Amino acid sequence: MTTPKLRIPVREDLAGLEPYGAPQLDVPVRLNVNENPYAPSQAVIDDIASSVAQAAATLNRYPDRDFPALRASLSAYLKAESGVDIDPKNIWAANGSNEVMTQILQAFGGPGRTVVSFAPTYSMYHEYARDTNTRWVQGARRDDFSLDLDEVARTLDAESPAVLILASPNNPTGTALPVDAQRQILAMTRQSGPVIDGVKTATLVVIDEAYGEFRREGVPSALEMLGDHPHLVVSRTMSKAFGMAGLRLGYMAAARPIIDAIMLVRLPYHLSAVSQATALAALRHREELMAQVASLRVERDQLVDWLRAQGLQALDSDANFVLFGQFEDRDRIFRDLLDRGVLIRVVGPQGWLRVSVGTPEETQMFKNALKEII
Ligand SMILES: *Cc1c(COP(=O)(O)O)cnc(C)c1O
């Protein structure tokens, strides 16, 4: 094909950029994107297969736009997982929490609006902002990666953001935001948003609990605060603890006016009948999947202890990964591990590396390889 010389009008702010993504390499031990290392059991596979077969019989029709059955099932799951009662109408789902977040910024961000977060944190937030033409402001965390509430207050004051996104547990640090800090932030954001019709609005506070299920004993979920805070959104996903990264199912819980706003911008029929059927089938097996989380937590704590015993630093983690370091040349450590068949992630501040918690066998291979290197 000969291409005629012409220039396509790609947005100027996208020109020359590379698409985001961690390397997908086919190596024996993949500990780089915080997946659940356990494949679905045969019982889960069979249930998904028959549910999808049923859904296939009606694929000539558009799926249910509002997916009430799935929302009810997610509500029952959250009740079992966090002990919080959430009306299915206060739950919304999309193709991964990536899409949920994008929808939030489509409805609450956009030109002339600002979204704030505090680094180091999940690098995708910046992309949701860019894609929705929302101004991106990134404050800094303290040297120990905790959130400086004075800095948060200053940033809210200076920027009047429509949205504040905070991951808890945070990625890549694994650290959870203490409850009293969450409460203080929810108090300071009641009137820190943009002025609309002469009225100072709230800042929408999005707590990204993608790793919420891995939190340690005694660390509560932000879901508990939903009742008192009409400007709070708690985002969750089936990609991590639930072991369904390939399904692409993320969801959020929030007050009705927030859900209503999201419904204005969602594409009609965004959640396919196949996705809905698969998610419903997987959720029927929640007890089995939640049992894995308990063992992954134990593995995680042991991995932190082991890294420290090697004379390294490792952060306490409420997630299924550990940030460890510090290395003069972290790229060398990454490459030497890869040479031994172990893929981890170069992410976060200079000198640090992130490793996901795998099966006991995978973790052992990571330990063996790292011992050889350091
Ligand atoms: C992995 C991850 C997600 C999950 O994204 P999905 O689109 O649901 O797979 C969300 N937030 C953070 C911080 C993550 O690390």
The ligand as a Gaussian input file, in Angstrom:
#p B3LYP/6-31G(d) Opt

LIG

0 1
 C       -4.242000      -2.415000      39.151000
 C       -4.815000      -1.142000      39.616000
 C       -6.116000      -0.788000      39.271000
 C       -6.967000      -1.769000      38.524000
 O       -7.311000      -1.420000      37.278000
 P       -8.356000      -2.315000      36.484000
 O       -8.681000      -1.453000      35.331000
 O       -9.545000      -2.531000      37.376000
 O       -7.683000      -3.587000      36.125000
 C       -6.632000       0.409000      39.736000
 N       -5.900000       1.214000      40.534000
 C       -4.650000       0.896000      40.908000
 C       -3.901000       1.792000      41.819000
 C       -4.074000      -0.288000      40.448000
 O       -2.815000      -0.592000      40.801000

